Amino acid sequence: MITWKKRLLTASVLCTVASAGFVMNAWAAQQGADCDEVLDNVHLAEVIVNGERYIAGEYVKATNYKGILGQQDAMTTPLSVTTISEKAVKDFISSTEGLSSLLSLVPSVQKTYDAAVDVINIRGFQDDGRAFLINGIPGMQAMTRQSTNYIDSVDIIEGPSTGITGSSIEAKGGGTVNINSKKAGDEPVSRIGLKYHAKGSHEETVDVGSRFGADRQYGIRINAYNTDGERAIENWDLKQRNIYLNLDQHSEHSNSNFLIGYTYTDSQGRPYGLAVSRNYVGSSLPSAPDGETNFNPYWRRDKNTNLVMTFNHEQKLGEHLSAFFNAGHFKQDWYYYTGFDKTLLNEKGDFTAVSDNYSLLEKRDYAQIGLRGDFTTGNLKHHYAAGVDRQWHYYGGARDYQEEDGWSGNIYHPDTGSWAPPSFAQSDAYYGSKARISGWSVMDSIFTENEKLNILLGLNGKRIKEDDYDVDGSHSGSAGNYYAVSPSYGINYAFTPAVAVFANHTEEFVEGEVVGPNYTNKGATLSPYKTKQNELGVKVKTGDFFHKLSYFDIRKANGVDRFNDDGTKTRVTDGERRHKGLEYTAAGKLHDKWNLIGGVMYLDATQHTGLNQDGSPKASDGKRPNGIPAWTGNLGVEYQADDAVSGLLRANYVGSSYVLDEKYSVPGYFTIDAGMKYKTALNGTPVTVNAMCYNLTNKKYWSAAGNTLNLGGPRTVMVSAEFDI
């Protein structure tokens, strides 16, 4: 049964579909105009606002990052790519929900953790910061929530895309997230920001940028951030500060960009979900408590530093040929970690907990070199790219892994203040494994003379080599040496400048997941696998509005929990998952005053895990994957009353899902965020005042990720002011 909340969100988003038919009918009804002349004068490919190029409205850019292919037009590419603009980043990114909340404006993305980790699903497959790219460089982001003050825009490539985006230790089958850093613009920037939210958390930001040199070919942009205080969730204190420096140069023959950033984080009492016990007792899951509840004690703490550097350079070698070089370095030193892993026992809400020390040292280095150019064969124009790359990955866990148990509580009155901390001391991390991922890619984007037809052809080869090391650092042997070739191809045909159809087939060969906490094989890396996607869709532009409807079918290796006789669990790969779905995306302006982005996705997901040794079907075979809903939808709206005042509304719907292989249902939820912006001046200094209320109705809900239940955040009020000095 469809609830009124789902009806409301679906109706709000799908109302935009009606505009497509209306505008196209009006266009077709023009009398006395030659069809070719009309098409020649239709310029719907871009909307120019403040020097930016948008496909429609101001929330989605018209050009997208396509890896080694460079920037591509959204209407001509045969791939599903959405670039969330700088305006959308400023309007919808949340200090309380981080980057994952922003990404879920794209209907294929679902946020799964509301508290302190940027973990999402893309078309039903889990992704996290480790798999995100920064400035096109894979492996440059941490999984834990990072500050977002340096972000300009974000590209989301849906489906497997290794051949396009490069070799990565953490590539995921559902899609790829690429973060673009802020660069110096044509106008100088000198801005400070103050923000207050939750129970006493304050933030300060600095954003300075300018261009200089002959023809202003050099640019510098500096972003710094500091936050301190108690968050919206009880007993969670976060201290985090960063500084990011972006340098760029642009000339007739070359383009370069260098980013360096450093982040320090001290998170005390950081909330985390509850794993549902295999021996859970009850007919249903307990209802979610208030979102302020923290199941973790104050001494659950982690401290880490992150260093990231990315470098991009393109050099023109001739009129039709250029060379490119990309490189990056990332280091995360998780030098203090006291975990608190909880297991939900029954519908009364009782749980037990284990504390552990899981220090981590992780490094990722990346380098890519290649050629990009164009040539013609008859009436066909080729835009090609060829490159080779490598990523080096170093992963080290605690030298002396320690664990203690004995804690217990209840989700409705956890009484965490009475729990004594564990007795173990912190242990340094060591290099436990090293991996080298080497790849090559050849891509050709072929256009007909009238550019109505675009055919994409590509091949990617990848080798994954893994080695294990003992605690003393000595080499203990090879953990695997794998190689595979993956094709990518697609077609896009534009019937008119406003209507296009596309289809694609993409594959990628990736290293298996790194097993997280709560497993007997934590820190292990599962075997590599291939992911394959077929997609078919249509793109329509009507006035200042963009619509995309697509059908996709993805096959990927299935990661499951194998429960052991002693009550522990081991993470293994077993069979495959198949995700088939329909996705509708909309962005643009319904009116001069109304700016919109959103969409809905329906997902049919199943696991295929075969038989047990005795010939009986496995518990997961034919079942829906744990934590994956059938329906998700998002809608972000800005109402611009005038040049000074605007209102924001964000609606998010996540349908029901299951845990323990469809044994227990996790109810769906609907949340609303609302706020206002006001632009004014104080003594001649421009000021933008912003007030937002997240989870306006204070909805209590569980957000499922696999067999883990994460508690949704409470109603949170945020006020901020930005001063252009």
C-alpha positions, 0 to 999 in steps of 0.5 A: 500500500502506498502511503500518503507520504510516498504519494506526496513526494512522488506527485511533487517530483512527477509533476515535472513530467507533465511539463515535458508533454506540454512544451513539446506539444506547444513546439509542435503546434507552431504553424508556418515554421520550417522544422529545420529552421526551428531546430537550428534556433533551439539552444537548450543545451545550456543556461549561463548563470554567473559564468557557469554552464547549466543544463537547466536551472542552477542545480545541475551542470551541463558538462560532466567529468568523464574520466580520461575523456575529459568534460562531456556534454550531458545531452550527448554522452551515452552514460548516466552522469549528473554534476551537482553544481556549486549552488546545490552544494551551498544550498543542500549540504548539511553540517549534520548529515555531511556529503551523503545528504547532498549526494542523495539529491540524485535519485540513484543515491541513498544515504544510509548512515546519518551520523558520522560516516559518509556511506551511501548506496548507488543503485543499491550497492554500498559505497563510501568515501574510500571509493570517492575521487577528488579532482578525478584521482581515485582513493583520495577520500576517507570513509569517515565524514570529512568537512566539505568546505573545499567542495565546488561541485560533485559528479556522480557517474552511475554504473561501473566505470573503471575504464573511464575513471581509472584504476582504484582500490575501492571501485564500486559497481553501483557508481562513482563519486568525483569531488571537484575542489574550489578554484579561483574564479574570475572575481576575487573571493574573501569570505568568512562564515560563522555557524551554530547548530545542534546543542552547542556546536560552532563552526568557522570557515574562511574562503579566500581566492584570486587570480593573478599574473599575465592574463590572470593565468594563475589562481589560488583558493584557500579554504579553512574550517574549524568546528568544536562542540556537542552535536545533535546526538547526545554525548557526541563531541566533534573537534575537526579542522582542516585547510585546503589550498588549490593552485591552478594555471591556465594558458593557451597550451596547458592547464594545471591544478594542484590541491593539498589538504589536511584534516584533523579529527577528534570524535568522542562518542561518535554514534554507530549502528547496531548489528541485528543478532542472528539469534534475534528474539521477537516478531518484529524490530523495536521502534526507533527511539528518539534521534538524540539517543546515543548507544555509545559511551563517552569514551568511544573515541577516534582520532585521525589525520588525513593528508591529500594531494592531487595534481592534474596537468594537460599539455597541448602538443598540437592542434589535435593532440594533448598529453595529460598527467594525473597523480595523487597521494592520500594518507590516513593515520587513525592513531587512536581508536576505541570502538564499541560494536553493539548487537541488538538481541530482541524487540525489547531493545536489549543489546550487548557490546564489545569494545576493541582497539583497531588503529589503522594506517592507510596510504594510497598513491596514484599516477596516470599518464596518457594522450587525448585528441581528435581526428576524422574518418570520412564524415565521422569525428573521433575524440579519443583518449588512451592512458595507463595508470597505477594505484599503490595501496598500503593497509595496516591494522592494529599491531596487537589487536585487543578486544573486551566484552561485558557491556549491555544496555537498552536502546530506550535507556542506554545509561552509557554514562555508567559504563567503565572504559576498557582496560586495554592500551592503544596499539600502533598500526603496522603494514598488514597488506599491500596491493598494486592495481595497474591498468590501461584504457583506450576510449573513442567517442565517435560523432557523426557530422551533424553530431546527432549520433555519438558512439562510445567504444572502450577497453580497460585492462587491469591487474591486481596484485596483493601481498600480506605482511606479518606483524613484524613487517616481514613479507608473508607471501602473495595474496593474489595476482589477477588480471582481466579486460573489461569493455565499455560501449554506448550509443546516444542519438539526438532526435532533436537538440531537446530529445535524445535516447541512449544505451550503454554496457559497462564493466569493471574488474575491482578488488574485493571489499575490505572487511570491516569491524564485527567480523572474524576476518576484519581487515581482510580483502575479499577476492576480485570480481567483475561487475556488469551493467546494461542501461537504456534511457531517454533525455528530454529538455523542455524550456529550462527543465531537464528530464532523464528516465533510464532502465538499468540492469547490474550484476555484481558479486554478492558479499554475505555474512556467514554465521559461525557456530560460536556466534561470530560471523565472517564476511565472504563472497557468495554468488551474485546480486542482480539489481534492475531498476527504473530511475527518473531524474529532474532538474530545472526551473518550473518558474523564474522563482522556483528552482528544483532538483530531484527524482525517484528510483524503483529497484528490484534487487535479488541475491543468488547464492545457490545451495548448501552442501546438503542441497538445500537452498541457502537462506539468502538465495532469491531474497532481497539484499539486506537494507535495500529498499524498493523505492527511494525519492528526493526533492530539493526546491528553492523559492526565490521570493526576490533578490534578497530572500529565498526559501529552501525545502528538501524532502527525502523518502526511503522505502521499507527494507529487510534485515536477516534475509527478509526475516524482519522488515525495516519501516520506510521513512519520510523526512523534511528539511526547511529553511530560509536565506536572507542577503543583506549588508552590514556597514557596507559588507555583504552578508548572507544569513541562513537558517535551516531545520533538518528533520523538521517533523522530528521523525524517528526512524531506522536507516538500514545498511546490510544487517545494521540499523542506524538511528536517524538524526533528530530535529536539528536547527542551524543558523549561519552567516557569511560575510564577503569582506 
